[in-house]
Amino acid sequence: MNSVAIVGTGLIGASFGLALRKAGFGGAIVGVSSRNAIADAVACGAIDRGASLAEAAGEADLIFLSQTIGRILDSVRHIDAFVRPAALVTDAGSTKCLIVDTARQALTRCQFLGGHPLAGKEKRGAAAADADLFRGRPWVLTPDEPAELETAAAWDFRGWLERIGARSVVLDADAHDRAVAVTSHLPQLASTALAALLEGAPAAQLAGPGLIDMTRLALSSYDLWRDILATNSDHIDRALARYIQELEHLRENLRTRELQREFERAAAAAQAIRAR
């Protein structure tokens, strides 16, 4: 892999560029984004320069689509005419089924390998980029077939993921979307709901660290989450139903010993998450 195009030079895209540089990548890194985003990414050292999608895709061995899901889908539909036959196109989309299905139909001249780095911050943009953002974090890969992981381009990409400290996890696209509905999308909605409940409440003056922690995700932008929620609505609907059922169970047992068992069960699960 001698050249990389990062399409979308915000937090994730710029962090990927910085991570590659820190890991020793010496090839060209070109960015595709708005003028201001390109300027910020160049300033922090994440990319060398900006370019059009056609120019960047035509030069790159790896094309990393780090945009909102709607824009990833748009890029996938338009990029095939520009890519090198040996190139690998991958993405950072938080849902995978629609992106993988669209790429299967739209990309005929090169390989696509769905991806999702499970890393981020509430802050957006290259100014918040971090070369260590992916270190120790899962980076999900969603091939249609196991053989897609065995190509030269895929091996090269996976090698760089290892060098930047990410942990590769291979999942079916639907299994990924079902899992993140519980582990990512539900926490976002739960945090949003709690913060919305507190709007204008006098009790907000008594907020402690617990409430600050619980409402951290509510700081996230709807512009970022709109496409995520829309493209995984079925799995999210089922996750919300299970969460509401659990809340109802807690409400029904506020005065029984069953509540103690729920605390113990939840504490064990929370400890296991932290241990991993």
ABEGO torsion letter per residue (X at the ends): XABBBBBGABAAAAAAAAAAAAAGBABBBBBBBBAAAAAAAAAAGABABBBBAAAAAAABABBBBBBBAAAAAAAAAAAAAABBAABBBBBABABAAAAAAAAAAABAABBBBBBBBBBEBABBEAAABBAAAABGBBBBBBBABAAAAABAAAAAAAAAAAAAGBBBBBBBAAAAAAAAAAAAAAAAAAAAAAAAAABGBAAAAABBAAAAAAAAAAABBAAAAAAAAAAAAAAAAAAAAAAAAAAAAAAAAAABAAAAAAAAAAAAAAAAAAAX
